[in-house]
Amino acid sequence: MISVDASITINDRREMETMGLVIAALAGLAIAAIGVLYLVRPRMMATVFGLPALPHEDATPWLRLKGIRDLTTGVVAGVLLLLAPPTVIGWILLAFAIIPVGDAAIVLAARGDTKAAWGIHGTTAAIMTVGAILLINA
């Protein structure tokens, strides 16, 4: 288990839980919104992902596949926030953090925009990991 100091008070744990849930909710809303944007404006969204080349126009449906998966990920996060205990949400948030880590790795491997790789994907993974740690230890 990811552990923090055992001397944390009940109030501290409540604050950690609240902060973790806020991070999880914002991450879920953000990825759902990104999913909708990939469904509606896939080529525009692809330009900010960080990859060095935009897929050919005929490949635009592939971008929409990303959109439906991102939207679904956000919906799943919302369902979890409504139904799962905070510790479970924390572990799932940690698992979901694999997605932006993978995105960053793919952008970097493709010699894409390093600012997007670290600034968008890396930062997202770090924030999600902090939220997960807060929830797991609350």
C-alpha positions as CSV (number, residue, x, y, z in Angstrom):
1,M,0.0,0.0,0.0
2,I,1.1,3.6,-0.6
3,S,1.6,4.9,2.9
4,V,1.8,8.2,4.6
5,D,2.6,9.2,8.2
6,A,0.5,7.3,10.7
7,S,0.0,10.4,12.9
8,I,-2.4,12.0,10.4
9,T,-5.6,13.1,12.2
10,I,-9.1,12.3,11.2
11,N,-9.6,15.8,9.9
12,D,-6.4,15.5,7.8
13,R,-7.8,12.2,6.4
14,R,-11.1,13.9,5.5
15,E,-9.3,16.7,3.8
16,M,-7.1,14.2,1.9
17,E,-10.2,12.4,0.8
18,T,-12.0,15.5,-0.3
19,M,-9.0,16.7,-2.3
20,G,-8.6,13.3,-3.9
21,L,-12.2,13.2,-4.8
22,V,-12.1,16.7,-6.3
23,I,-9.0,15.7,-8.4
24,A,-10.8,12.5,-9.5
25,A,-14.0,14.4,-10.4
26,L,-12.0,17.1,-12.3
27,A,-10.0,14.4,-14.2
28,G,-13.3,12.6,-15.1
29,L,-14.9,15.8,-16.3
30,A,-11.9,16.8,-18.3
31,I,-11.5,13.5,-20.1
32,A,-15.2,13.4,-20.8
33,A,-15.0,16.9,-22.3
34,I,-11.9,16.0,-24.3
35,G,-13.8,12.9,-25.6
36,V,-16.7,15.1,-26.7
37,L,-14.3,17.5,-28.5
38,Y,-12.7,14.6,-30.3
39,L,-16.1,13.4,-31.5
40,V,-17.1,16.9,-32.6
41,R,-13.7,18.5,-33.7
42,P,-11.3,15.5,-34.1
43,R,-8.8,17.1,-36.4
44,M,-8.6,20.3,-34.3
45,M,-8.1,18.3,-31.1
46,A,-5.4,16.1,-32.7
47,T,-3.3,19.2,-33.4
48,V,-2.8,19.7,-29.6
49,F,-2.1,16.1,-28.7
50,G,1.6,16.5,-29.4
51,L,2.2,14.0,-32.2
52,P,4.4,15.3,-35.0
53,A,1.9,14.6,-37.9
54,L,-1.8,14.8,-38.3
55,P,-3.4,11.7,-39.7
56,H,-4.7,11.9,-43.3
57,E,-8.2,13.2,-43.7
58,D,-9.5,9.7,-44.5
59,A,-8.2,8.6,-41.0
60,T,-10.4,11.1,-39.1
61,P,-12.7,8.3,-37.9
62,W,-9.8,6.9,-36.0
63,L,-9.6,10.1,-34.0
64,R,-13.3,9.8,-33.2
65,L,-12.5,6.4,-31.8
66,K,-10.3,8.2,-29.2
67,G,-13.2,10.5,-28.5
68,I,-15.7,7.8,-27.6
69,R,-13.1,6.0,-25.4
70,D,-12.3,9.3,-23.6
71,L,-15.9,10.1,-23.1
72,T,-16.6,6.6,-21.8
73,T,-13.6,6.9,-19.4
74,G,-15.1,10.1,-18.0
75,V,-18.5,8.5,-17.6
76,V,-16.9,5.5,-15.8
77,A,-15.2,8.0,-13.5
78,G,-18.5,9.6,-12.7
79,V,-20.2,6.3,-12.0
80,L,-17.3,5.4,-9.7
81,L,-17.6,8.7,-7.8
82,L,-21.3,8.0,-7.2
83,L,-21.0,4.3,-6.2
84,A,-17.5,3.3,-5.1
85,P,-15.7,3.9,-1.8
86,P,-12.9,6.5,-1.9
87,T,-10.1,3.8,-1.6
88,V,-11.5,2.0,-4.6
89,I,-11.7,5.3,-6.5
90,G,-8.0,5.9,-5.6
91,W,-6.8,2.6,-6.9
92,I,-8.8,3.1,-10.1
93,L,-7.6,6.7,-10.5
94,L,-4.0,5.3,-10.2
95,A,-4.8,2.7,-12.9
96,F,-6.3,5.4,-15.1
97,A,-3.1,7.4,-14.7
98,I,-1.5,4.8,-17.0
99,I,-3.3,6.5,-19.9
100,P,-1.6,9.9,-19.8
101,V,1.8,8.2,-19.0
102,G,1.3,6.1,-22.2
103,D,0.2,9.2,-24.2
104,A,3.4,11.0,-23.1
105,A,5.6,8.0,-23.9
106,I,4.0,7.7,-27.4
107,V,4.4,11.4,-28.1
108,L,8.1,11.3,-27.0
109,A,8.8,8.1,-29.0
110,A,7.3,9.7,-32.1
111,R,9.6,12.7,-31.6
112,G,6.5,14.9,-31.1
113,D,6.1,18.0,-29.1
114,T,7.9,17.6,-25.8
115,K,6.0,20.4,-24.2
116,A,2.7,18.6,-24.9
117,A,4.2,15.3,-23.7
118,W,5.3,16.7,-20.4
119,G,3.0,19.7,-20.0
120,I,-0.3,18.0,-20.9
121,H,0.2,14.3,-20.5
122,G,2.9,14.2,-17.9
123,T,1.2,16.8,-15.7
124,T,-2.1,15.0,-16.0
125,A,-0.5,11.7,-14.9
126,A,1.2,13.5,-11.9
127,I,-2.0,15.2,-10.8
128,M,-4.0,11.9,-11.1
129,T,-1.3,10.1,-9.1
130,V,-1.4,12.7,-6.3
131,G,-5.2,12.3,-6.2
132,A,-4.9,8.5,-6.1
133,I,-2.4,8.6,-3.2
134,L,-4.6,11.0,-1.3
135,L,-7.6,8.7,-1.7
136,I,-5.7,5.5,-1.0
137,N,-4.4,6.9,2.3
138,A,-7.5,8.8,3.4
